[in-house]
Structure formats: structure tokens, C-alpha cells
Amino acid sequence: MSKYSFIVSNRSLPEVDLTGVVRMKYGEYKKLDIPSSGESLLDQLDEKDDNLEILILDSTKMNHLKITLCTNRPYDLEAYIQQEFIYWLEGSSDDAAWKEQLYEYLKGLKNMKDGLEIWSIWFGDGPQEIEKMKFKLSDLQLIDLEALKSMSMNYCIKFE
């Protein structure tokens, strides 16, 4: 079984990536002249092609908020979500910075609440029961996002 989280709407939503991930070619990375620790995966490559695309991660931001258009949807997602615009909601709901980032993101959508929902669903074990909650977006408090921490339940949070 796999748990996936989504933010959905009847209107297009802004995509964000606060993870600090930088994508570059290995040749560009070499020009940065960063001292090697000897333990890097890059140090272990047999062939170091300058055109090899690599990702540079900031480990302090790995679990931060990332919202991207969902183009590769899980099987049977349409049994739960009816909105036209579906986005992956990524990051760690246990991370305080992530919660604050999501809170700020949602508060920025105060004029876009047309069908705005957050879903979390376990896939791979048949149909799931969904716990539904409602919040008024204009009254949303950071503490309201505590519901997102629960890894054991499926939920849908609807914003009015």
C-alpha cells in the first residue's frame, strides 16, 4: 500500500517547490569547484559525463512543501476526486516548516477556494473509507493543519 496526498481545485493552482532542489549538468557542477567528501555518489561514478543531469539537495529542506501538477495519477483516483485540477502535495506533514509553508500557501488562495480540497488516500488495498473535514479558509489557523499528521487515516479537507 502507498499513501498519496493531493491538493485539488476546480481552478488552476500555483505550483511551488520549497525543497531547495537544484537540477544541473555534471559539467556545471564541476565548475562550482565544491570540495569532495569522498563519500558522494558522484565520486563513485565510473564515467563522469559532463552532460549527466544531477540533483543537488539541501538536506535541511528535503521535507519542505512541494506542489506539482499530478500527471501520473494513481489507479482509481477518480473514484475519490472529481475536481479537474489535481496536484501532488509533497513533503513531511510532521515537519513544522512544512506545515507553516502549507498554511501560508492556503492563506494565499483565499480568493481561489472553488472546490479547494486536500486529500490523503492509501492506495493498493481496495476502496478506502474517507474521513471528511471542513474548514473556512478565511478562518484557517495553523493548528487546524494538525489533521495532516495522521498517517493512519484517509481524509478529505474541504475549504469553504
N, C-alpha and C positions, 0 to 999 in steps of 0.2 A: 504494500500500500504506500501511496505517496500523498502528502498533503500539499495543496497548492493554494495560494492566496491571490485574489484579484481585486481590482477596483474597477467598477463599471459605471457606465452612464449612457444616457440617450444622446449625449453630445460628446464631441471630441474633448479629451482632457490633455493637459500638458504632460509631456514625458519629462522625467527627472532622473539624474544619476548622481548621487552624492557619495558614491563609493570611492571616488578618487582613482579609479582605474584609468590608466593611460595606455592606449594601443599605439605601438610604433614598430618600425622595422628594426631588425637587429643592428643593421649598419648605423642607424640614427642613434641607437642606444650606445654603441661603442664610442661615438663622438662625444658623449657626455662624460667619458673618462671617469666612471664611477669605480672606485677600488673594489675588487672582488674579494668575497669572504672565502672563496674556495668551496663553499657549500651550496652555491647557487646551481639550479638546474641548468642554467646556461653554461656553466663551467663543465658540465658533464656531457654536453653535446659532442658527437663525433665530428659532424660537419656544421660549421657556423656560417651559414648562408646569410649574407647581408640583407637579403630580401625576406628572410623569415620574419613573420609577424609575431610579436610578443606582447604580453600584457604586463605592465608594471603595476603592482598593487601596494597600497599603503595599508599595512595590517591593522592600523587603528581605525580605518574607515571601511573595512570589508563588509561589516554588517549594517552599514548605513542604508538609507532609503534609496530604492531604485524602482521606478515605474516605467515600464516599456510596453508598447503595443503587443498584444498576445496574438501572434500569427500562427503558432503551432499549438493549437488548443488540445487539451486532454479529451479523450473519447468520452462522449455523453455529457459534455459541459452544458450543451443546450438544454438538457433536462432540468437544469437549475437556473441558468442565467439567460434572460431574454433580451437584455439591452444590446444595442448594436455595437457599442464601443467597449471592448474588454481589454484590460491591461494587466500584466503581471505585477503583483505587489510583492517586492522582494526586500530582503533584509531580515534582521532579527527583531522580532516583536518583544524580546526580553531586554533589548538594548535601550537604555534611556534616551540616547541621542536619536535613535531611530524613531521612537515614539514622539519626540519633540519635532522631528522633521516631518513626520506624517501629520501631526497636529497643525503645523504651520501650512503645510500643503493644503489640507482640508479647509482651513480658515480662508485661504486664498481662493477657494472655489465657491465662496458664499453666494455668488450670483449664477452658479452653474449646477444647481442641485437637482436638475431634471433627471430623475432616475438614478441618482448617485447612490451607490451601494458598495460595501466591502464584503467580499465573500472569502471564506476559508472552507475548503472541502477536501476530505480524504477520498482518493480515487483508488480503485482496484479491489474493492470488497463489496461490490454491488451498490444498489441505491442507498443513499445516506439520509438520515434524519437531519434537518437543518434547524438550528435554534435561531429565531428571528428577534432582532432588537431594533428599536427606532430611537434616533436622536434628532433633535432640532439643530441643524448646522449652526445657526446663529447663537445657540446656547452651549455649543460643544465646549467641554473642558478637557484638559489633558488627562485627568483621572478617568474620563469616560473610555479612553483607549486601553484601559486595563483588560478589557474583554479580549483583546487581540493576543494576549499572552497564553491563553489556554490552547495547548496543543492537542488536547483530548476531545475537543468538540468541533463540530461543523457549525458555522454560523453565517448569518447574513445580517449586516448592519445597514439599515436604510436611513438615509438622511432626508429630512423634510426641510 
